Amino acid sequence: MRNRNIFPINVGDLRECVKIVMMKMKETIVVEGKDDETLLKSIYEVDIIRTNGTHLSKETLEEIRAAHEDHGVIVFTDPDHPGEEIRRKINEAVPGVKNAFLTSKSRKKNLVGVEHATRQEIEDALSHLLTYEDEEETLSRKEFNRLGLSGKQGSQGLRIYLEDYYHLGHGSAKTLYKRLNSRKLSYEEIKKVLDQINE
């Protein structure tokens, strides 16, 4: 058998190739822990700020504020109560940050953290960002209730459907109402989506 020429692999060149394949994120992403950071940095070339728990220090908030003013920030916390608490604190302290959410489909055997998400789930979340804005509502509370999203049998199922469809993250009826308005969605648009369930 004729020997084939084998070219040596330069590790430095290989690393450069990997960097080219990895997508670069302009914004800094805020996550909760080291495992979240490790996963995101395996997919993106990105700057990360870790909160390391629900207690946000003044220094961490100042770091987030500085990053937001310089090149933007995406808050990407776990879809559970501690994660939502961190998200709320950051949005209140640094208005205008972007938010990324995992869908309910990302939950696997009660593993709900960012660190357990697949690459596709991460990319989907980061391609559907939400910024909270205090503007005139596009959906009234009366219309929200008329859609069956609160106080009725099956309301929770409808809310989960919309949370996943619009990538809004899991939360209470009050939270969904706020996020639907942040997306500037109207009664007619949401009804059209809900009507698809029965088709």
Backbone bond lengths (Angstrom), bond angles and torsions (degrees), N, CA, C in turn:
res aa  C-N    CA-C-N  psi(-1)  N-CA   C-N-CA  omega(-1)  CA-C   N-CA-C  phi
1 M - - - 1.472 - - 1.530 109.00 -
2 R 1.300 115.42 133.30 1.455 120.29 -178.65 1.529 109.85 -73.76
3 N 1.296 116.91 133.75 1.463 121.21 178.78 1.519 110.50 -71.95
4 R 1.298 114.84 137.12 1.462 119.59 176.42 1.529 110.05 -91.19
5 N 1.312 114.70 146.02 1.464 118.16 176.10 1.518 109.28 -73.12
6 I 1.300 117.00 127.02 1.465 121.82 179.10 1.512 108.76 -111.35
7 F 1.313 116.00 117.90 1.456 120.30 -179.40 1.515 109.76 -86.91
8 P 1.310 119.01 133.62 1.467 120.99 178.57 1.519 111.00 -66.78
9 I 1.326 116.22 144.17 1.466 121.45 179.37 1.507 109.61 -92.71
10 N 1.287 116.61 122.93 1.460 121.54 176.28 1.523 108.68 -83.35
11 V 1.331 116.90 117.00 1.460 121.31 -176.56 1.526 111.58 -60.21
12 G 1.311 116.52 -37.24 1.460 120.28 178.98 1.513 112.38 -61.78
13 D 1.359 115.57 -42.79 1.468 120.27 178.35 1.520 110.73 -65.39
14 L 1.361 115.90 -38.05 1.463 120.27 179.91 1.516 110.60 -63.16
15 R 1.306 117.03 -41.93 1.465 121.20 178.90 1.514 111.40 -63.14
16 E 1.340 115.54 -37.88 1.459 119.35 178.93 1.521 110.42 -66.39
17 C 1.339 116.62 -37.71 1.468 120.58 177.91 1.516 110.82 -63.46
18 V 1.332 116.14 -41.46 1.458 120.53 178.52 1.511 110.52 -61.59
19 K 1.323 117.28 -41.08 1.462 120.98 179.97 1.525 111.26 -62.41
20 I 1.360 115.86 -36.16 1.457 119.51 -179.90 1.517 110.17 -66.80
21 V 1.356 116.76 -40.06 1.448 121.38 -179.39 1.521 111.19 -66.87
22 M 1.336 117.15 -38.04 1.459 121.21 -179.10 1.520 110.48 -68.52
23 M 1.307 116.39 136.64 1.450 121.72 178.58 1.524 110.42 -79.12
24 K 1.297 116.40 141.81 1.459 120.72 179.44 1.519 109.40 -96.18
25 M 1.316 116.50 130.44 1.457 121.91 177.93 1.522 109.69 -98.45
26 K 1.320 116.34 130.49 1.455 120.11 178.47 1.523 110.83 -71.33
27 E 1.331 116.21 -42.32 1.457 120.96 -176.39 1.532 111.62 -81.33
28 T 1.316 115.45 154.91 1.458 121.59 169.23 1.528 107.59 -81.71
29 I 1.330 116.97 138.50 1.465 121.09 179.29 1.527 109.53 -105.40
30 V 1.323 115.52 131.58 1.461 121.58 177.90 1.520 108.73 -98.27
31 V 1.329 116.62 122.98 1.460 122.08 178.10 1.528 108.87 -127.30
32 E 1.326 115.25 175.25 1.457 119.31 -176.91 1.525 114.07 -86.78
33 G 1.335 116.90 -44.72 1.461 118.45 -171.65 1.514 115.10 -136.67
34 K 1.332 114.54 178.55 1.459 122.51 -176.21 1.531 112.39 -64.77
35 D 1.348 116.81 -38.26 1.467 119.41 -179.86 1.528 111.43 -65.72
36 D 1.340 116.46 -35.75 1.470 120.47 175.28 1.528 109.68 -62.69
37 E 1.320 115.52 -44.87 1.467 120.73 179.88 1.529 111.06 -61.45
38 T 1.332 116.22 -44.69 1.456 120.77 -178.96 1.530 111.25 -59.93
39 L 1.339 116.39 -43.88 1.460 120.19 -179.71 1.523 111.30 -63.85
40 L 1.318 117.12 -47.02 1.470 119.99 -177.50 1.527 111.31 -64.97
41 K 1.326 117.05 -37.23 1.458 119.50 -179.61 1.526 112.32 -74.94
42 S 1.344 116.89 -12.21 1.468 119.67 173.45 1.529 110.80 -82.08
43 I 1.325 116.36 -12.88 1.467 121.90 -178.51 1.522 112.05 -109.81
44 Y 1.332 116.16 -39.75 1.460 121.55 -174.59 1.528 111.92 -123.45
45 E 1.295 114.30 154.51 1.456 120.47 164.95 1.528 105.12 -89.54
46 V 1.315 117.13 105.69 1.461 120.24 -167.04 1.521 111.63 -152.64
47 D 1.317 115.84 149.28 1.458 121.77 172.17 1.525 108.44 -88.60
48 I 1.322 116.48 138.14 1.456 122.38 -176.14 1.525 110.74 -123.64
49 I 1.325 116.10 140.59 1.464 122.12 168.49 1.516 107.14 -117.82
50 R 1.328 117.50 126.41 1.462 121.79 178.66 1.523 109.96 -101.25
51 T 1.335 115.58 136.83 1.465 119.19 177.70 1.521 111.11 -86.54
52 N 1.347 116.81 -26.13 1.469 121.91 179.98 1.527 111.89 53.83
53 G 1.322 115.48 49.48 1.458 119.84 177.67 1.516 112.35 117.28
54 T 1.328 115.12 176.38 1.464 120.37 -176.03 1.521 113.25 -78.72
55 H 1.322 116.89 -18.76 1.457 119.14 179.39 1.523 109.48 -80.87
56 L 1.311 116.31 108.44 1.462 120.92 -179.98 1.526 109.20 -93.37
57 S 1.314 115.43 115.05 1.461 119.35 179.87 1.523 110.67 -73.87
58 K 1.302 115.43 161.91 1.463 121.06 177.78 1.525 109.74 -60.66
59 E 1.322 115.95 -37.35 1.466 120.83 -179.12 1.530 111.23 -65.69
60 T 1.347 116.23 -41.30 1.465 120.02 179.53 1.523 111.06 -65.32
61 L 1.332 116.53 -43.15 1.466 120.29 178.67 1.530 110.96 -63.87
62 E 1.320 117.06 -37.30 1.464 120.14 178.24 1.524 110.69 -67.33
63 E 1.331 116.47 -37.01 1.465 120.95 176.74 1.522 110.40 -64.35
64 I 1.328 116.57 -42.20 1.467 121.09 178.39 1.520 110.24 -65.25
65 R 1.323 116.64 -43.21 1.472 120.90 -179.85 1.530 110.85 -61.94
66 A 1.326 117.39 -43.66 1.460 121.41 -179.42 1.534 110.71 -64.43
67 A 1.335 116.50 -41.38 1.469 120.11 178.67 1.523 111.00 -65.73
68 H 1.328 116.70 -39.60 1.467 120.80 179.22 1.527 110.90 -63.15
69 E 1.319 117.16 -43.02 1.462 120.86 -179.08 1.523 111.80 -69.81
70 D 1.337 116.73 -28.06 1.458 120.46 -176.63 1.526 112.26 -84.32
71 H 1.332 117.61 -50.38 1.466 119.18 -174.81 1.527 113.96 -147.60
72 G 1.326 118.07 5.16 1.457 120.87 175.86 1.515 113.15 99.57
73 V 1.323 115.91 154.08 1.452 122.85 -177.99 1.526 109.89 -135.29
74 I 1.332 115.57 140.84 1.463 121.91 172.84 1.523 107.93 -117.28
75 V 1.330 117.17 123.41 1.453 121.79 176.90 1.525 108.31 -89.92
76 F 1.323 116.58 119.88 1.455 121.73 -175.71 1.531 108.75 -132.48
77 T 1.321 115.80 78.40 1.455 121.36 -177.42 1.523 110.98 -102.41
78 D 1.330 116.43 170.19 1.462 121.10 -177.18 1.530 111.49 -67.05
79 P 1.336 117.39 149.38 1.477 121.59 -179.87 1.528 111.78 -82.84
80 D 1.320 116.58 56.16 1.464 121.68 176.23 1.523 108.32 -137.88
81 H 1.334 116.53 -179.61 1.466 119.46 -174.99 1.533 112.83 -59.89
82 P 1.338 120.00 -48.37 1.466 119.09 178.32 1.528 112.63 -59.94
83 G 1.346 115.79 -40.22 1.457 119.06 179.78 1.519 112.62 -64.36
84 E 1.331 116.27 -40.72 1.467 120.52 178.40 1.527 111.13 -68.70
85 E 1.329 116.78 -32.59 1.465 120.28 177.61 1.528 110.69 -66.43
86 I 1.314 116.08 -41.75 1.463 120.12 176.63 1.525 110.25 -63.64
87 R 1.319 116.94 -44.09 1.464 121.73 179.31 1.525 111.20 -59.15
88 R 1.330 115.86 -44.82 1.473 120.48 -179.77 1.531 111.01 -60.94
89 K 1.320 116.69 -45.57 1.464 120.79 -178.66 1.528 111.62 -62.36
90 I 1.329 116.35 -41.51 1.466 119.76 -179.11 1.521 111.00 -68.16
91 N 1.336 116.91 -43.70 1.467 119.90 -179.93 1.520 111.92 -64.50
92 E 1.320 117.65 -33.16 1.462 120.70 177.46 1.521 111.40 -72.97
93 A 1.335 116.94 -38.57 1.461 121.02 -177.18 1.527 112.49 -80.72
94 V 1.325 116.48 -31.44 1.471 121.08 -177.63 1.529 109.22 -130.15
95 P 1.315 118.21 79.75 1.475 121.25 -178.31 1.530 111.52 -60.45
96 G 1.328 115.02 141.96 1.459 119.67 175.87 1.513 114.85 98.68
97 V 1.352 117.86 -3.73 1.464 118.53 177.12 1.527 109.35 -68.35
98 K 1.319 116.16 157.58 1.459 121.18 177.36 1.524 109.08 -91.34
99 N 1.327 116.05 154.24 1.458 121.60 -178.70 1.519 110.73 -127.26
100 A 1.336 116.20 134.97 1.458 122.65 174.89 1.519 108.54 -116.39
101 F 1.344 116.24 141.68 1.461 121.02 -176.24 1.525 110.57 -130.84
102 L 1.325 116.22 139.82 1.456 120.90 168.44 1.524 108.34 -82.05
103 T 1.322 117.37 148.19 1.455 120.77 177.95 1.520 110.10 -85.41
104 S 1.333 116.20 169.66 1.464 120.58 178.78 1.521 110.82 -64.07
105 K 1.329 117.06 -23.71 1.467 121.27 179.76 1.528 111.57 -69.51
106 S 1.337 116.33 -14.78 1.459 120.35 -179.95 1.524 112.26 -80.46
107 R 1.340 117.40 -9.03 1.463 120.53 -179.76 1.519 109.79 -77.62
108 K 1.310 116.56 129.00 1.462 121.46 -178.51 1.528 108.76 -130.91
109 K 1.328 116.72 112.54 1.464 121.33 177.35 1.532 111.10 49.75
110 N 1.328 115.37 48.05 1.463 122.65 178.90 1.525 113.82 67.89
111 L 1.337 117.07 11.74 1.463 120.50 175.01 1.524 107.27 -93.74
112 V 1.324 116.83 106.30 1.459 119.49 -170.51 1.527 113.82 -112.03
113 G 1.313 118.34 -0.58 1.457 119.83 -174.63 1.518 114.30 -77.94
114 V 1.317 115.08 161.73 1.462 122.13 175.91 1.521 109.97 -57.06
115 E 1.318 117.23 -37.70 1.471 121.93 -177.22 1.530 113.20 -60.86
116 H 1.353 117.54 -20.57 1.463 121.67 -177.52 1.529 112.79 -97.30
117 A 1.319 117.14 -1.17 1.465 120.80 -176.81 1.528 110.94 -78.63
118 T 1.334 115.49 154.13 1.458 120.56 175.47 1.526 109.33 -81.61
119 R 1.320 115.09 167.06 1.464 119.75 177.68 1.532 111.00 -58.45
120 Q 1.349 116.68 -42.66 1.456 120.46 -179.53 1.513 111.25 -63.09
121 E 1.328 117.05 -40.48 1.465 121.15 179.43 1.528 110.84 -65.67
122 I 1.329 116.34 -37.93 1.468 120.96 177.16 1.525 110.24 -64.59
123 E 1.333 115.95 -46.85 1.470 120.24 -178.83 1.522 111.29 -64.39
124 D 1.336 117.18 -38.89 1.463 120.39 177.87 1.529 110.52 -62.60
125 A 1.319 116.11 -44.31 1.470 120.17 -178.90 1.529 111.21 -62.72
126 L 1.318 116.93 -41.36 1.463 120.77 -176.29 1.529 112.96 -80.82
127 S 1.324 116.63 -4.69 1.465 119.41 175.87 1.532 111.46 -101.85
128 H 1.338 117.12 0.98 1.468 121.78 177.94 1.539 108.43 -130.29
129 L 1.325 115.82 75.21 1.459 120.68 -174.58 1.523 111.70 -91.08
130 L 1.325 114.60 150.87 1.465 121.14 -177.61 1.524 109.63 -129.61
131 T 1.322 115.55 133.66 1.471 121.36 174.83 1.518 108.08 -118.57
132 Y 1.322 116.47 127.83 1.465 120.21 178.39 1.523 109.68 -75.60
133 E 1.322 115.56 128.77 1.457 120.68 -179.64 1.524 109.57 -132.23
134 D 1.306 115.38 136.35 1.462 120.49 177.91 1.523 109.38 -88.91
135 E 1.311 115.77 82.82 1.457 121.50 179.33 1.524 109.34 -127.65
136 E 1.316 115.07 176.77 1.464 120.27 179.66 1.521 109.68 -59.33
137 E 1.333 116.48 133.96 1.455 120.46 -177.31 1.521 111.38 -68.77
138 T 1.335 115.15 142.79 1.461 121.13 177.20 1.523 110.84 -98.70
139 L 1.333 115.52 -13.28 1.457 122.01 178.86 1.526 108.28 -132.29
140 S 1.332 116.32 120.14 1.465 119.09 -179.01 1.523 110.13 -80.44
141 R 1.314 116.02 162.52 1.461 120.59 177.14 1.530 110.66 -62.74
142 K 1.330 116.39 -36.60 1.460 120.46 178.47 1.520 110.73 -63.21
143 E 1.319 117.34 -42.47 1.464 121.53 179.06 1.532 110.15 -67.20
144 F 1.312 116.57 -37.62 1.460 121.82 177.95 1.528 110.58 -58.38
145 N 1.347 115.25 -45.87 1.464 120.04 179.25 1.528 111.67 -68.82
146 R 1.329 116.42 -35.80 1.459 121.04 -179.77 1.528 110.97 -64.12
147 L 1.318 116.57 -27.98 1.459 121.14 178.00 1.521 111.80 -76.70
148 G 1.331 116.61 -3.53 1.458 120.88 178.51 1.513 113.80 79.31
149 L 1.331 117.15 24.58 1.456 120.92 -174.90 1.523 113.89 -91.13
150 S 1.333 116.13 -0.45 1.464 118.69 179.89 1.526 110.17 -153.13
151 G 1.338 115.60 138.98 1.458 121.56 171.86 1.512 116.76 75.57
152 K 1.336 117.92 12.22 1.459 120.01 -179.74 1.519 110.32 -129.30
153 Q 1.329 115.24 159.64 1.452 119.38 175.21 1.530 108.87 -64.84
154 G 1.284 116.13 128.14 1.461 120.07 -177.95 1.516 114.06 93.22
155 S 1.339 117.68 -3.41 1.471 120.48 -178.56 1.525 111.73 -61.32
156 Q 1.314 115.98 -41.68 1.460 119.35 -178.39 1.521 111.61 -62.21
157 G 1.330 116.75 -41.55 1.458 120.58 178.73 1.521 112.11 -62.52
158 L 1.334 116.07 -39.31 1.469 120.23 178.03 1.528 110.78 -66.58
159 R 1.327 115.66 -39.29 1.466 119.03 179.51 1.531 110.92 -64.34
160 I 1.330 116.33 -42.78 1.465 119.88 179.29 1.530 110.52 -62.84
161 Y 1.331 115.94 -39.05 1.468 120.27 178.45 1.536 110.31 -59.81
162 L 1.334 116.59 -46.61 1.460 120.28 -179.98 1.522 111.95 -69.20
163 E 1.323 116.79 -37.76 1.468 120.17 178.37 1.520 110.76 -58.77
164 D 1.331 116.12 -42.10 1.459 120.08 179.59 1.533 111.81 -74.38
165 Y 1.316 116.25 -40.63 1.465 120.40 -177.73 1.534 111.10 -62.13
166 Y 1.329 116.14 -43.50 1.473 120.22 -177.35 1.527 113.04 -98.33
167 H 1.341 118.02 4.41 1.465 121.90 -179.15 1.535 110.89 54.72
168 L 1.324 115.78 57.67 1.459 121.50 -175.48 1.523 113.61 -107.20
169 G 1.323 117.70 -2.19 1.449 119.35 -178.45 1.522 111.74 77.00
170 H 1.322 115.92 159.15 1.459 120.64 -177.94 1.525 110.41 -85.84
171 G 1.332 115.70 142.93 1.462 119.83 178.30 1.516 111.06 -172.55
172 S 1.304 115.87 -170.63 1.458 121.86 179.26 1.524 110.19 -77.32
173 A 1.343 115.63 175.25 1.467 120.50 176.22 1.530 109.89 -60.84
174 K 1.318 116.20 -39.95 1.470 120.90 179.12 1.524 110.80 -62.17
175 T 1.338 116.23 -41.58 1.464 120.59 179.75 1.520 110.97 -65.45
176 L 1.334 116.86 -44.30 1.462 120.23 179.50 1.520 110.64 -62.44
177 Y 1.323 116.94 -42.40 1.462 120.84 179.54 1.537 110.65 -56.91
178 K 1.315 115.95 -44.29 1.466 120.95 -179.75 1.526 110.61 -65.28
179 R 1.319 116.61 -41.79 1.464 119.98 -176.07 1.522 112.54 -73.52
180 L 1.320 117.52 -33.21 1.466 120.04 174.80 1.520 110.84 -63.33
181 N 1.329 116.49 -39.25 1.456 120.33 176.61 1.518 111.89 -69.13
182 S 1.327 116.75 -35.11 1.463 120.19 177.31 1.526 110.83 -64.36
183 R 1.324 115.97 -30.12 1.470 120.86 175.67 1.528 111.83 -80.68
184 K 1.354 116.07 -5.28 1.460 122.34 -179.81 1.535 111.61 60.69
185 L 1.327 115.24 41.62 1.459 120.95 -179.54 1.521 110.71 -92.21
186 S 1.310 115.84 140.46 1.462 121.16 -178.66 1.521 110.75 -96.95
187 Y 1.315 115.58 167.42 1.463 122.15 177.32 1.529 110.46 -57.03
188 E 1.324 116.56 -44.36 1.457 121.47 -176.95 1.534 111.45 -63.73
189 E 1.331 116.26 -42.01 1.465 120.41 -179.42 1.529 111.13 -64.54
190 I 1.319 115.91 -43.81 1.466 120.05 -178.44 1.523 110.90 -69.26
191 K 1.337 116.83 -40.05 1.455 120.15 178.92 1.523 111.42 -60.80
192 K 1.320 115.75 -38.82 1.455 121.11 -180.00 1.535 109.81 -62.00
193 V 1.323 116.38 -39.84 1.461 120.74 179.02 1.522 110.77 -67.61
194 L 1.334 116.44 -43.98 1.463 120.08 -179.51 1.518 112.00 -67.24
195 D 1.307 117.21 -31.18 1.464 120.86 178.81 1.525 111.47 -64.11
196 Q 1.342 117.09 -22.93 1.459 120.96 -179.59 1.535 110.94 -66.49
197 I 1.330 116.75 -23.54 1.470 120.43 -177.54 1.516 110.56 -61.80
198 N 1.329 116.56 -37.26 1.470 121.33 -175.49 1.510 113.63 -93.39
199 E 1.314 117.21 1.60 1.479 119.74 -177.92 1.529 110.79 -81.40
